[in-house]
Amino acid sequence: MENIYEFYKGKRVFLTGHTGFKGSWMCKVLANAGAIVTGYSLEAPTEPSLFKIANIEGDVHSVIGDIRDMAALKKAFNEAQPEIVLHLAAQPIVRDSYKDPAYTYGTNVMGTVNILECVRQSNCVKSFLNVTTDKVYFNKEWSWGYRENEELDGYDPYSNSKSCSELVTHSYKRSFFTDKDGLPIIPISTARAGNVIGGGDFATDRIIPDSIRAAAKHEDIVVRNPYSTRPYQHVLEPLYAYLVIVMKQYDDSKYADYYNVGPDDVDCFQTGALVDLFVSKWGEGMKWVNKYDGGPHEANFLKLDCSKLKATFGWTPRWNLDEAMEKIVEWSKIWLAGGDVRACMDKQIAEFLNA
């Protein structure tokens, strides 16, 4: 895995959404690789937050700003002069998108337009990746995985806004970043990732953070929808895939494309089974209760076909769900005991890259 560290050492990277859960882990990986990272994001979206707990601000040049604010974004972008742009900023919660659809669309659609405008008006960028979601597809609730050429039409405002973000990226790619012969001027890809889990996720309305909060209070875990099936993967799995895509297309623009990033079929779990696994790893007599609340529409079954990513890059998941859950419990117990979570992150990153 040294080639990733070798490649990113000294590279100027602009990362949107750096204060979030995935963004914080990405900052840590890039900083460990020796990249020069400028992060642009709102303040950390949760309290507590991984960004603050692990002092990620010390690893990067952190700019606090709204992705919808074009002037502020462009100022930070121009000062950074990035070679690589990773767009992770988003309003990422399905239930929140029902509460505030306008904000969700403004962030997820116009935020994508704004960062692509920064790239279009620059002459420094050599590789761009927009991170979307597995929920971009028109979900027919079928039992096989969606492929990259399937119809994009997410149902709820979050999923639909990410479908729109994909389409914006496709249009910019064709309109501004492809020459008259159809060859990429700047290689641009999107990555559609499944559900991520890992130490330091404090989001509301996510099953693993809910489980850890319950464990910390010695309460039963409340599971709202135990029979929904999702592809779960440790946060380092998609981050590593993103970094591979960006590196490969930087060196050869033929790799610029649209990629699914998800676990193998064996790690598509029903939510109840995922919580069973958490309970078994945590111990301490934990248990969960089924409190299905109806709630707004969410997909019941969603799976990705990741054969394109595997065939193109020889990529394969490194940690199965059992190993991923062990890492989550390890991180969470260190945090609850007031231990060194940065050291734990460094250890887990090294273990992942050597897996």
C-alpha positions in Angstrom: 0.0 0.0 0.0 3.0 2.2 0.0 2.2 3.5 -3.5 -0.8 5.4 -2.1 1.3 7.0 0.6 4.0 7.7 -2.0 1.5 9.2 -4.4 -0.2 11.5 -1.9 3.0 12.7 -0.2 3.3 16.4 -0.9 0.1 16.5 -3.1 -2.2 19.6 -2.6 -5.7 18.2 -1.8 -8.9 20.2 -1.4 -11.4 18.3 0.7 -15.0 19.5 1.2 -16.9 18.1 4.1 -13.7 17.6 6.1 -15.3 18.1 9.5 -17.8 15.3 9.1 -17.3 11.6 10.1 -16.0 10.4 6.7 -14.1 13.7 6.2 -12.3 13.4 9.5 -11.1 9.9 8.7 -10.1 11.1 5.2 -8.1 14.0 6.7 -6.3 11.6 9.0 -5.4 9.2 6.2 -4.2 12.0 3.9 -2.2 13.7 6.7 -0.5 10.4 7.5 0.4 10.1 3.9 2.0 13.5 3.9 -0.6 15.3 1.7 -1.1 19.1 2.1 -4.8 19.2 2.8 -7.1 22.2 2.8 -10.5 21.3 4.2 -13.7 23.4 3.5 -16.8 22.7 5.5 -19.3 23.9 8.0 -18.5 23.4 11.7 -18.5 19.7 12.7 -22.1 18.6 12.4 -22.4 16.7 15.7 -21.5 17.2 19.4 -19.3 15.5 20.2 -17.5 15.2 16.9 -14.6 13.1 15.7 -13.1 16.2 14.2 -12.7 17.8 17.6 -12.1 14.7 19.7 -9.2 13.6 17.5 -7.9 17.1 16.9 -8.1 16.7 13.2 -7.8 20.5 12.8 -4.1 20.1 13.6 -3.6 17.8 10.6 -5.0 20.1 7.9 -5.6 23.7 6.9 -9.2 24.0 8.0 -11.5 26.6 6.5 -15.0 26.8 8.0 -17.5 27.8 5.4 -20.7 26.9 3.6 -20.5 25.0 0.3 -23.4 27.1 -0.9 -21.4 30.3 -0.4 -19.6 30.5 -3.8 -17.4 33.5 -2.9 -16.1 32.0 0.3 -15.5 28.6 -1.4 -13.7 30.2 -4.4 -11.5 32.2 -2.0 -10.4 29.1 -0.1 -10.0 27.1 -3.3 -7.9 29.7 -5.0 -5.6 30.0 -2.0 -5.2 26.2 -1.9 -4.4 25.8 -5.6 -5.2 22.1 -5.3 -4.1 19.3 -7.7 -6.8 17.0 -6.3 -10.3 17.8 -5.2 -12.4 15.4 -3.1 -16.0 16.5 -2.8 -17.6 15.0 0.4 -19.7 17.9 1.7 -23.3 17.0 1.9 -26.5 17.0 4.0 -26.4 13.2 4.5 -29.4 12.2 6.5 -32.6 10.8 4.9 -34.9 11.9 7.7 -33.4 15.4 7.9 -34.1 15.7 4.1 -37.8 15.4 4.8 -37.6 18.1 7.5 -35.7 20.6 5.3 -35.7 19.6 1.6 -34.7 23.0 0.4 -31.5 23.0 2.5 -30.8 19.5 1.4 -31.0 20.3 -2.3 -29.2 23.6 -1.9 -26.2 21.8 -0.2 -26.2 18.6 -2.3 -27.0 20.1 -5.7 -25.7 23.7 -5.7 -22.8 22.7 -3.5 -21.7 20.3 -6.3 -22.3 23.1 -8.9 -20.1 25.5 -6.9 -17.2 23.1 -6.4 -17.3 22.2 -10.1 -17.3 25.9 -11.0 -14.1 26.3 -8.9 -12.5 23.5 -10.8 -13.7 24.9 -14.2 -12.3 28.3 -13.4 -8.9 26.9 -12.2 -5.9 25.6 -14.0 -4.4 23.6 -11.2 -6.7 20.6 -10.8 -5.6 17.3 -12.2 -8.1 14.9 -10.6 -11.7 15.4 -9.2 -14.0 13.0 -7.4 -17.6 13.6 -6.3 -18.7 11.2 -3.6 -22.4 10.5 -3.8 -24.3 7.5 -2.4 -25.8 4.0 -3.2 -29.2 5.7 -2.9 -28.9 7.5 -6.2 -30.5 4.6 -8.1 -34.2 4.2 -8.8 -34.8 1.6 -6.2 -36.9 -1.3 -7.4 -36.3 -3.3 -4.2 -34.9 -6.2 -6.2 -32.5 -8.7 -4.8 -29.5 -8.1 -7.0 -27.1 -5.2 -6.9 -27.4 -2.0 -9.0 -24.8 -1.4 -11.6 -23.4 2.0 -12.7 -25.5 2.1 -15.8 -28.9 1.7 -14.0 -31.4 4.6 -13.8 -30.7 7.4 -11.3 -33.8 8.6 -9.5 -33.6 8.6 -5.7 -36.9 8.6 -3.9 -36.6 10.9 -0.8 -35.1 14.4 -1.0 -31.7 13.3 0.2 -31.4 10.4 -2.3 -32.8 12.5 -5.1 -30.5 15.4 -4.4 -27.6 13.0 -4.7 -29.0 11.7 -8.0 -29.1 15.4 -9.1 -25.5 15.8 -7.9 -24.5 12.9 -10.1 -26.3 14.4 -13.1 -24.7 17.8 -12.5 -21.3 16.1 -12.5 -22.0 14.2 -15.7 -23.1 17.4 -17.5 -20.0 19.4 -16.3 -17.8 16.5 -17.4 -19.2 16.4 -20.9 -19.6 20.2 -21.3 -16.4 21.6 -19.8 -13.9 18.8 -19.0 -13.9 16.8 -22.3 -12.1 17.9 -25.5 -13.6 17.8 -29.0 -12.2 14.3 -29.5 -14.0 13.1 -26.4 -10.9 12.8 -24.2 -10.8 14.1 -20.6 -9.3 17.5 -20.1 -9.6 17.0 -16.3 -10.4 13.4 -15.1 -13.7 13.4 -13.2 -15.3 10.5 -11.4 -18.1 9.9 -9.0 -18.2 7.2 -6.3 -21.5 5.8 -5.1 -20.8 4.3 -1.7 -22.9 2.1 0.6 -23.5 2.7 4.3 -20.4 3.3 6.3 -19.7 2.5 9.9 -16.7 3.2 12.1 -15.4 4.7 15.3 -16.3 8.3 15.8 -19.6 8.5 14.0 -22.0 10.6 16.3 -24.7 11.2 13.8 -28.3 11.1 14.8 -30.6 8.6 13.1 -27.8 6.1 12.4 -27.9 2.6 13.9 -24.3 2.2 15.1 -24.1 5.7 16.8 -27.5 5.0 18.3 -26.1 1.7 19.6 -23.0 3.3 21.1 -25.1 6.0 22.8 -27.3 3.3 24.3 -24.2 1.3 25.5 -22.7 4.4 27.1 -25.9 4.9 29.1 -26.4 1.1 29.8 -29.8 1.3 28.0 -31.4 -1.1 25.5 -30.8 -0.2 21.8 -33.9 1.0 20.0 -34.1 -0.3 16.5 -36.7 1.4 14.3 -36.5 -0.8 11.2 -34.9 -4.1 11.9 -35.8 -5.7 8.6 -34.3 -3.2 6.2 -31.3 -4.6 4.4 -28.3 -2.4 3.7 -24.7 -2.9 2.5 -22.5 -2.0 5.5 -18.7 -1.3 5.3 -16.0 0.1 7.5 -15.4 3.8 6.7 -11.8 3.1 5.6 -13.1 0.8 2.8 -14.7 3.5 0.6 -12.0 6.1 1.6 -9.3 3.8 0.3 -11.3 3.2 -2.9 -11.7 7.0 -3.4 -8.0 7.5 -3.0 -7.3 4.7 -5.5 -9.7 6.2 -8.1 -8.2 9.7 -7.7 -4.7 8.4 -8.0 -5.3 6.2 -11.0 -7.1 8.8 -13.0 -4.5 11.4 -12.1 -2.0 9.2 -13.8 -4.2 8.1 -16.6 -7.5 9.8 -17.5 -9.0 6.6 -18.9 -10.0 5.6 -15.4 -12.3 8.6 -15.0 -15.8 7.1 -14.7 -18.6 6.3 -12.3 -18.0 3.6 -9.6 -20.0 1.7 -7.0 -18.2 1.2 -3.7 -19.7 -1.4 -1.4 -19.1 -4.5 0.6 -19.4 -8.1 -0.7 -22.8 -9.7 -0.6 -22.2 -11.4 2.7 -22.0 -8.0 4.4 -25.5 -6.9 3.2 -27.1 -7.2 6.6 -30.6 -6.6 8.0 -30.4 -3.8 10.6 -31.4 -6.2 13.4 -28.7 -8.6 12.5 -26.1 -5.8 12.4 -27.2 -4.8 16.0 -26.9 -8.5 17.0 -23.3 -8.4 15.9 -22.7 -5.1 17.8 -24.2 -6.5 20.9 -22.1 -9.7 20.7 -18.9 -7.6 20.3 -19.7 -5.1 23.0 -20.8 -7.5 25.7 -21.8 -6.1 29.1 -25.3 -7.6 28.7 -26.4 -5.3 25.9 -29.6 -6.0 24.1 -32.0 -4.3 21.6 -35.7 -3.8 21.2 -37.8 -3.5 18.1 -39.7 -0.2 18.0 -40.7 0.2 14.4 -42.2 3.7 14.2 -43.4 3.8 10.6 -41.4 7.0 9.9 -40.9 8.5 6.4 -40.2 6.3 3.4 -36.8 4.7 3.3 -35.7 1.8 1.1 -36.1 -1.6 2.5 -33.6 -3.4 0.3 -30.6 -1.9 -1.4 -27.5 -3.5 -2.7 -24.7 -2.5 -5.1 -22.8 -4.5 -7.8 -19.2 -3.5 -7.3 -17.7 -5.7 -10.0 -16.6 -2.7 -12.1 -14.5 -1.3 -9.3 -13.0 -4.7 -8.7 -12.3 -5.4 -12.4 -10.8 -2.0 -13.0 -8.5 -1.6 -10.0 -8.3 -5.1 -8.5 -10.0 -3.6 -5.5 -11.6 -5.8 -2.9 -12.9 -5.2 0.7 -10.3 -5.8 3.3 -12.4 -6.1 6.5 -15.6 -8.1 6.7 -18.4 -6.8 8.9 -17.2 -8.9 11.9 -13.7 -7.3 11.7 -15.3 -3.8 11.1 -17.4 -4.2 14.2 -14.4 -5.1 16.3 -12.7 -1.9 15.2 -15.8 0.2 16.1 -16.1 -1.3 19.5 -12.3 -0.9 20.1 -12.4 2.8 19.1 -15.6 3.5 21.1 -14.4 1.9 24.3 -11.1 3.8 24.1 -13.1 7.0 23.7 -15.5 6.3 26.5 -12.5 5.5 28.8 -10.9 8.9 27.9 -8.1 7.2 25.9 -6.0 8.3 22.9 -8.4 8.1 20.0 -5.9 9.6 17.6 -3.5 6.7 18.3 -6.3 4.3 17.8 -7.1 5.8 14.4 -3.5 5.6 13.4 -3.3 2.0 14.5 -6.5 1.1 12.6 -5.4 2.9 9.4 -2.1 1.0 9.5 -3.9 -2.3 10.1 -6.2 -1.6 7.3 -3.5 -0.7 4.8 -1.6 -3.8 5.7 -4.6 -6.2 5.7 
